[in-house]
Amino acid sequence: MRSDHDIITQDEMIELTGYQLPSKQCKALERAGIFFIRRPDGRPRTTWGHFQNPLSQRHQAPAQEEPNFGAM
């Protein structure tokens, strides 16, 4: 069973992004808003948790608005 903390393998990265070149994989992840780190060899690394819940899809907390005290 795969955990959110499991790192996506290189073969899985190729399958998920559709690219073999690390630079193209990185661009695909950036476009999708998926957090990753770039290893010294240029290959991206991320976890299944980041892939399944990309930063671009995470809900941001709504801004706290002060009540309109003048309307009370």
MMTF fields as JSON, N, C-alpha, C and O atoms, coordinates in Angstrom:
{
  "mmtfVersion": "1.0.0",
  "mmtfProducer": "UNKNOWN",
  "numBonds": 287,
  "numAtoms": 288,
  "numGroups": 72,
  "numChains": 1,
  "numModels": 1,
  "chainsPerModel": [1],
  "groupsPerChain": [72],
  "chainIdList": ["A"],
  "bondAtomList": [4, 2, 8, 6, 12, 10, 16, 14, 20, 18, 24, 22, 28, 26, 32, 30, 36, 34, 40, 38, 44, 42, 48, 46, 52, 50, 56, 54, 60, 58, 64, 62, 68, 66, 72, 70, 76, 74, 80, 78, 84, 82, 88, 86, 92, 90, 96, 94, 100, 98, 104, 102, 108, 106, 112, 110, 116, 114, 120, 118, 124, 122, 128, 126, 132, 130, 136, 134, 140, 138, 144, 142, 148, 146, 152, 150, 156, 154, 160, 158, 164, 162, 168, 166, 172, 170, 176, 174, 180, 178, 184, 182, 188, 186, 192, 190, 196, 194, 200, 198, 204, 202, 208, 206, 212, 210, 216, 214, 220, 218, 224, 222, 228, 226, 232, 230, 236, 234, 240, 238, 244, 242, 248, 246, 252, 250, 256, 254, 260, 258, 264, 262, 268, 266, 272, 270, 276, 274, 280, 278, 284, 282],
  "bondOrderList": [1, 1, 1, 1, 1, 1, 1, 1, 1, 1, 1, 1, 1, 1, 1, 1, 1, 1, 1, 1, 1, 1, 1, 1, 1, 1, 1, 1, 1, 1, 1, 1, 1, 1, 1, 1, 1, 1, 1, 1, 1, 1, 1, 1, 1, 1, 1, 1, 1, 1, 1, 1, 1, 1, 1, 1, 1, 1, 1, 1, 1, 1, 1, 1, 1, 1, 1, 1, 1, 1, 1],
  "groupList": [{"groupName": "MET", "atomNameList": ["N", "CA", "C", "O"], "elementList": ["N", "C", "C", "O"], "formalChargeList": [0, 0, 0, 0], "bondAtomList": [1, 0, 2, 1, 3, 2], "bondOrderList": [1, 1, 2], "singleLetterCode": "M", "chemCompType": "L-PEPTIDE LINKING"}, {"groupName": "ARG", "atomNameList": ["N", "CA", "C", "O"], "elementList": ["N", "C", "C", "O"], "formalChargeList": [0, 0, 0, 0], "bondAtomList": [1, 0, 2, 1, 3, 2], "bondOrderList": [1, 1, 2], "singleLetterCode": "R", "chemCompType": "L-PEPTIDE LINKING"}, {"groupName": "SER", "atomNameList": ["N", "CA", "C", "O"], "elementList": ["N", "C", "C", "O"], "formalChargeList": [0, 0, 0, 0], "bondAtomList": [1, 0, 2, 1, 3, 2], "bondOrderList": [1, 1, 2], "singleLetterCode": "S", "chemCompType": "L-PEPTIDE LINKING"}, {"groupName": "ASP", "atomNameList": ["N", "CA", "C", "O"], "elementList": ["N", "C", "C", "O"], "formalChargeList": [0, 0, 0, 0], "bondAtomList": [1, 0, 2, 1, 3, 2], "bondOrderList": [1, 1, 2], "singleLetterCode": "D", "chemCompType": "L-PEPTIDE LINKING"}, {"groupName": "HIS", "atomNameList": ["N", "CA", "C", "O"], "elementList": ["N", "C", "C", "O"], "formalChargeList": [0, 0, 0, 0], "bondAtomList": [1, 0, 2, 1, 3, 2], "bondOrderList": [1, 1, 2], "singleLetterCode": "H", "chemCompType": "L-PEPTIDE LINKING"}, {"groupName": "ILE", "atomNameList": ["N", "CA", "C", "O"], "elementList": ["N", "C", "C", "O"], "formalChargeList": [0, 0, 0, 0], "bondAtomList": [1, 0, 2, 1, 3, 2], "bondOrderList": [1, 1, 2], "singleLetterCode": "I", "chemCompType": "L-PEPTIDE LINKING"}, {"groupName": "THR", "atomNameList": ["N", "CA", "C", "O"], "elementList": ["N", "C", "C", "O"], "formalChargeList": [0, 0, 0, 0], "bondAtomList": [1, 0, 2, 1, 3, 2], "bondOrderList": [1, 1, 2], "singleLetterCode": "T", "chemCompType": "L-PEPTIDE LINKING"}, {"groupName": "GLN", "atomNameList": ["N", "CA", "C", "O"], "elementList": ["N", "C", "C", "O"], "formalChargeList": [0, 0, 0, 0], "bondAtomList": [1, 0, 2, 1, 3, 2], "bondOrderList": [1, 1, 2], "singleLetterCode": "Q", "chemCompType": "L-PEPTIDE LINKING"}, {"groupName": "GLU", "atomNameList": ["N", "CA", "C", "O"], "elementList": ["N", "C", "C", "O"], "formalChargeList": [0, 0, 0, 0], "bondAtomList": [1, 0, 2, 1, 3, 2], "bondOrderList": [1, 1, 2], "singleLetterCode": "E", "chemCompType": "L-PEPTIDE LINKING"}, {"groupName": "LEU", "atomNameList": ["N", "CA", "C", "O"], "elementList": ["N", "C", "C", "O"], "formalChargeList": [0, 0, 0, 0], "bondAtomList": [1, 0, 2, 1, 3, 2], "bondOrderList": [1, 1, 2], "singleLetterCode": "L", "chemCompType": "L-PEPTIDE LINKING"}, {"groupName": "GLY", "atomNameList": ["N", "CA", "C", "O"], "elementList": ["N", "C", "C", "O"], "formalChargeList": [0, 0, 0, 0], "bondAtomList": [1, 0, 2, 1, 3, 2], "bondOrderList": [1, 1, 2], "singleLetterCode": "G", "chemCompType": "PEPTIDE LINKING"}, {"groupName": "TYR", "atomNameList": ["N", "CA", "C", "O"], "elementList": ["N", "C", "C", "O"], "formalChargeList": [0, 0, 0, 0], "bondAtomList": [1, 0, 2, 1, 3, 2], "bondOrderList": [1, 1, 2], "singleLetterCode": "Y", "chemCompType": "L-PEPTIDE LINKING"}, {"groupName": "PRO", "atomNameList": ["N", "CA", "C", "O"], "elementList": ["N", "C", "C", "O"], "formalChargeList": [0, 0, 0, 0], "bondAtomList": [1, 0, 2, 1, 3, 2], "bondOrderList": [1, 1, 2], "singleLetterCode": "P", "chemCompType": "L-PEPTIDE LINKING"}, {"groupName": "LYS", "atomNameList": ["N", "CA", "C", "O"], "elementList": ["N", "C", "C", "O"], "formalChargeList": [0, 0, 0, 0], "bondAtomList": [1, 0, 2, 1, 3, 2], "bondOrderList": [1, 1, 2], "singleLetterCode": "K", "chemCompType": "L-PEPTIDE LINKING"}, {"groupName": "CYS", "atomNameList": ["N", "CA", "C", "O"], "elementList": ["N", "C", "C", "O"], "formalChargeList": [0, 0, 0, 0], "bondAtomList": [1, 0, 2, 1, 3, 2], "bondOrderList": [1, 1, 2], "singleLetterCode": "C", "chemCompType": "L-PEPTIDE LINKING"}, {"groupName": "ALA", "atomNameList": ["N", "CA", "C", "O"], "elementList": ["N", "C", "C", "O"], "formalChargeList": [0, 0, 0, 0], "bondAtomList": [1, 0, 2, 1, 3, 2], "bondOrderList": [1, 1, 2], "singleLetterCode": "A", "chemCompType": "L-PEPTIDE LINKING"}, {"groupName": "PHE", "atomNameList": ["N", "CA", "C", "O"], "elementList": ["N", "C", "C", "O"], "formalChargeList": [0, 0, 0, 0], "bondAtomList": [1, 0, 2, 1, 3, 2], "bondOrderList": [1, 1, 2], "singleLetterCode": "F", "chemCompType": "L-PEPTIDE LINKING"}, {"groupName": "TRP", "atomNameList": ["N", "CA", "C", "O"], "elementList": ["N", "C", "C", "O"], "formalChargeList": [0, 0, 0, 0], "bondAtomList": [1, 0, 2, 1, 3, 2], "bondOrderList": [1, 1, 2], "singleLetterCode": "W", "chemCompType": "L-PEPTIDE LINKING"}, {"groupName": "ASN", "atomNameList": ["N", "CA", "C", "O"], "elementList": ["N", "C", "C", "O"], "formalChargeList": [0, 0, 0, 0], "bondAtomList": [1, 0, 2, 1, 3, 2], "bondOrderList": [1, 1, 2], "singleLetterCode": "N", "chemCompType": "L-PEPTIDE LINKING"}],
  "groupTypeList": [0, 1, 2, 3, 4, 3, 5, 5, 6, 7, 3, 8, 0, 5, 8, 9, 6, 10, 11, 7, 9, 12, 2, 13, 7, 14, 13, 15, 9, 8, 1, 15, 10, 5, 16, 16, 5, 1, 1, 12, 3, 10, 1, 12, 1, 6, 6, 17, 10, 4, 16, 7, 18, 12, 9, 2, 7, 1, 4, 7, 15, 12, 15, 7, 8, 8, 12, 18, 16, 10, 15, 0],
  "groupIdList": [1, 2, 3, 4, 5, 6, 7, 8, 9, 10, 11, 12, 13, 14, 15, 16, 17, 18, 19, 20, 21, 22, 23, 24, 25, 26, 27, 28, 29, 30, 31, 32, 33, 34, 35, 36, 37, 38, 39, 40, 41, 42, 43, 44, 45, 46, 47, 48, 49, 50, 51, 52, 53, 54, 55, 56, 57, 58, 59, 60, 61, 62, 63, 64, 65, 66, 67, 68, 69, 70, 71, 72],
  "secStructList": [7, 7, 7, 6, 6, 1, 5, 7, 7, 2, 2, 2, 2, 2, 2, 2, 2, 1, 7, 1, 1, 2, 2, 2, 2, 2, 2, 2, 2, 2, 2, 2, 6, 7, 7, 7, 3, 3, 7, 6, 6, 1, 7, 3, 3, 7, 5, 2, 2, 2, 2, 2, 1, 7, 4, 4, 4, 1, 7, 7, 7, 7, 7, 7, 7, 7, 7, 7, 4, 4, 4, 7],
  "xCoordList": [0.844, 0.0, 0.888, 1.851, 0.561, 1.35, 0.965, -0.216, 1.979, 1.77, 1.977, 2.682, 1.358, 1.563, 3.019, 3.459, 3.772, 5.172, 6.122, 7.318, 5.604, 6.436, 6.883, 6.094, 8.149, 8.699, 8.357, 8.461, 7.957, 7.639, 8.933, 9.915, 8.932, 10.129, 10.344, 9.46, 11.525, 11.833, 10.89, 10.407, 10.629, 9.702, 8.3, 7.635, 7.855, 6.549, 6.523, 5.52, 7.638, 7.717, 7.568, 6.892, 8.197, 8.084, 6.638, 6.1, 6.016, 4.627, 3.682, 2.773, 3.89, 2.997, 3.136, 2.137, 4.38, 4.601, 4.542, 4.245, 4.825, 4.874, 6.208, 6.357, 7.183, 8.501, 9.607, 9.519, 10.661, 11.84, 12.907, 13.673, 12.963, 13.98, 13.617, 12.501, 14.558, 14.277, 13.818, 12.948, 14.386, 13.986, 12.519, 11.812, 12.062, 10.652, 9.747, 8.629, 10.237, 9.467, 9.257, 8.157, 10.329, 10.238, 9.226, 8.422, 9.263, 8.311, 6.873, 5.975, 6.659, 5.313, 4.827, 3.665, 5.701, 5.32, 5.037, 4.082, 5.855, 5.635, 4.288, 3.545, 3.964, 2.684, 1.5, 0.453, 1.678, 0.6, 0.564, -0.348, 1.55, 1.578, 1.969, 1.576, 2.737, 3.147, 4.517, 5.467, 4.615, 5.884, 6.858, 6.492, 8.096, 9.152, 10.481, 10.599, 11.484, 12.855, 13.618, 13.316, 14.604, 15.446, 16.755, 17.494, 17.032, 18.275, 19.465, 19.285, 20.686, 21.869, 21.997, 22.583, 21.445, 21.511, 20.384, 20.259, 19.559, 18.492, 17.157, 16.156, 17.114, 15.863, 14.962, 15.434, 13.66, 12.733, 12.381, 12.32, 12.154, 11.693, 10.545, 10.605, 9.499, 8.354, 7.687, 8.042, 6.728, 6.019, 4.646, 4.167, 4.025, 2.666, 1.704, 0.716, 1.985, 1.131, 1.109, 0.053, 2.284, 2.344, 1.694, 1.07, 1.84, 1.251, -0.271, -0.954, -0.801, -2.243, -2.912, -4.12, -2.138, -2.683, -1.749, -1.064, -1.719, -0.784, -1.066, -2.2, -0.006, -0.13, -1.165, -1.879, -1.254, -2.185, -3.646, -4.535, -3.906, -5.27, -5.639, -6.8, -4.655, -4.929, -5.734, -5.511, -6.658, -7.507, -6.745, -6.091, -6.838, -6.233, -7.284, -8.471, -6.831, -7.746, -8.347, -7.627, -9.642, -10.242, -9.713, -9.439, -9.581, -9.099, -10.103, -11.314, -9.586, -10.458, -10.908, -10.09, -12.207, -12.747, -13.319, -13.921, -13.123, -13.694, -15.174, -15.569, -15.986, -17.411, -17.646, -16.863, -18.729, -19.092, -19.815, -21.034, -19.036, -19.603, -20.596, -21.484, -20.445, -21.352, -22.748, -23.707, -22.873, -24.182, -24.951, -26.13, -24.287, -24.958, -25.818, -26.449],
  "yCoordList": [-1.181, 0.0, 1.242, 1.33, 2.173, 3.393, 4.42, 4.632, 5.058, 6.092, 7.465, 7.605, 8.484, 9.862, 10.277, 11.203, 9.591, 9.945, 9.226, 9.517, 8.296, 7.57, 8.512, 9.303, 8.414, 9.24, 8.605, 7.39, 9.419, 8.95, 8.505, 9.247, 7.296, 6.762, 7.454, 8.146, 7.257, 7.862, 7.338, 8.11, 6.034, 5.475, 6.061, 6.371, 6.212, 6.809, 8.267, 8.739, 8.989, 10.395, 10.525, 11.429, 9.627, 9.638, 9.381, 10.061, 8.402, 8.067, 9.217, 9.523, 9.851, 10.919, 12.206, 12.853, 12.579, 13.836, 13.672, 14.621, 12.467, 12.231, 12.604, 12.581, 12.948, 13.364, 12.522, 12.103, 12.283, 11.592, 12.568, 12.26, 13.744, 14.728, 15.383, 15.873, 15.392, 15.995, 17.448, 17.866, 18.22, 19.631, 19.752, 20.636, 18.878, 18.883, 18.387, 18.874, 17.417, 16.925, 18.063, 18.248, 18.821, 19.945, 20.974, 21.478, 21.285, 22.257, 21.762, 22.537, 20.464, 19.902, 19.991, 20.317, 19.705, 19.789, 21.235, 21.502, 22.171, 23.595, 24.05, 24.739, 23.671, 24.062, 23.52, 24.162, 22.346, 21.729, 22.219, 21.868, 23.027, 23.547, 22.504, 22.598, 21.514, 20.436, 20.746, 21.011, 20.713, 20.962, 19.832, 18.657, 20.204, 19.216, 19.854, 21.076, 19.004, 19.503, 19.012, 17.958, 19.789, 19.418, 18.881, 19.599, 17.63, 17.009, 17.614, 18.272, 17.397, 17.927, 17.456, 18.152, 16.268, 15.784, 16.359, 16.005, 17.249, 17.913, 17.201, 17.75, 16.001, 15.247, 15.756, 16.039, 15.871, 16.308, 15.142, 13.988, 15.467, 14.478, 15.072, 16.214, 14.273, 14.676, 13.428, 12.311, 13.617, 12.492, 12.354, 13.258, 11.216, 11.019, 11.984, 12.399, 12.342, 13.302, 14.649, 15.263, 15.111, 16.386, 16.263, 17.208, 15.102, 14.917, 14.891, 15.477, 14.218, 14.076, 15.317, 15.505, 16.15, 17.365, 18.536, 19.044, 18.966, 20.023, 21.352, 21.66, 22.119, 23.433, 24.295, 25.058, 24.18, 25.013, 24.663, 25.463, 23.493, 23.066, 23.178, 23.004, 23.468, 23.54, 24.788, 25.854, 24.634, 25.76, 26.686, 26.247, 27.94, 28.928, 29.366, 29.456, 29.635, 30.091, 31.434, 32.311, 31.591, 32.872, 33.995, 33.806, 35.139, 36.304, 36.643, 36.612, 36.962, 37.33, 38.765, 39.681, 38.946, 40.281, 40.748, 39.975, 42.017, 42.586, 42.837, 43.24, 42.599, 42.888, 44.39, 45.221, 44.699, 46.095, 46.557, 46.437, 47.083, 47.511, 48.677, 48.859, 49.45, 50.559, 50.105, 50.862, 48.872, 48.348, 47.774, 47.442, 47.657, 47.04, 48.016, 47.654],
  "zCoordList": [0.0, 0.0, 0.0, 0.762, -0.84, -1.005, 0.05, 0.327, 0.637, 1.649, 1.034, 0.034, 1.637, 1.179, 1.289, 0.607, 2.15, 2.368, 1.413, 1.395, 0.627, -0.326, -1.439, -1.957, -1.794, -2.869, -4.211, -4.376, -5.152, -6.499, -7.17, -7.189, -7.718, -8.371, -9.718, -10.224, -10.282, -11.571, -12.659, -13.487, -12.655, -13.651, -13.484, -14.472, -12.247, -11.994, -12.435, -12.97, -12.208, -12.614, -14.13, -14.619, -14.858, -16.32, -16.725, -17.599, -16.09, -16.401, -16.059, -16.831, -14.913, -14.455, -15.267, -15.584, -15.607, -16.321, -17.832, -18.558, -18.3, -19.741, -20.357, -21.578, -19.52, -20.014, -19.392, -18.238, -20.192, -19.682, -19.215, -18.302, -19.833, -19.453, -18.12, -17.952, -17.175, -15.869, -15.96, -15.196, -16.876, -16.991, -17.4, -16.916, -18.278, -18.704, -17.575, -17.409, -16.804, -15.655, -14.652, -14.13, -14.391, -13.455, -13.944, -13.16, -15.231, -15.792, -15.644, -15.316, -15.889, -15.765, -14.319, -14.077, -13.363, -11.955, -11.567, -10.837, -12.046, -11.759, -12.294, -11.595, -13.532, -14.138, -13.336, -13.244, -12.763, -11.993, -10.548, -9.799, -10.149, -8.787, -7.755, -6.592, -8.175, -7.283, -6.702, -7.439, -5.368, -4.687, -5.002, -4.986, -5.287, -5.504, -5.178, -5.087, -5.003, -4.884, -6.1, -6.659, -6.497, -7.628, -7.07, -6.396, -7.351, -6.884, -7.626, -8.651, -7.113, -7.793, -9.249, -10.078, -9.558, -10.941, -11.804, -12.976, -11.224, -11.973, -11.934, -12.396, -11.397, -11.357, -10.232, -9.13, -10.516, -9.465, -8.545, -8.97, -7.297, -6.321, -5.527, -5.07, -5.373, -4.57, -4.027, -4.403, -3.151, -2.565, -3.199, -3.883, -2.961, -3.455, -2.788, -3.394, -1.549, -0.852, -1.552, -1.696, -1.992, -2.709, -4.084, -4.567, -4.71, -6.033, -5.942, -6.782, -4.93, -4.805, -4.208, -4.357, -3.541, -2.93, -3.255, -2.367, -4.524, -4.928, -4.231, -3.864, -4.066, -3.427, -4.126, -3.476, -5.438, -6.19, -5.901, -6.192, -5.339, -5.058, -3.582, -3.214, -2.743, -1.309, -0.998, -1.57, -0.094, 0.292, 1.221, 2.167, 0.942, 1.81, 2.82, 2.506, 4.022, 5.06, 4.63, 4.154, 4.792, 4.407, 5.293, 6.478, 4.696, 5.446, 6.531, 6.312, 7.693, 8.804, 8.59, 8.504, 8.508, 8.334, 9.653, 10.398, 9.928, 11.148, 10.901, 9.807, 11.916, 11.74, 11.575, 12.035, 10.916, 10.721, 11.99, 12.111, 12.918, 14.197, 14.03, 14.863, 12.97, 12.729, 12.364, 12.514, 11.883, 11.483, 12.67, 12.548, 13.81, 14.965, 15.704, 16.697]
}
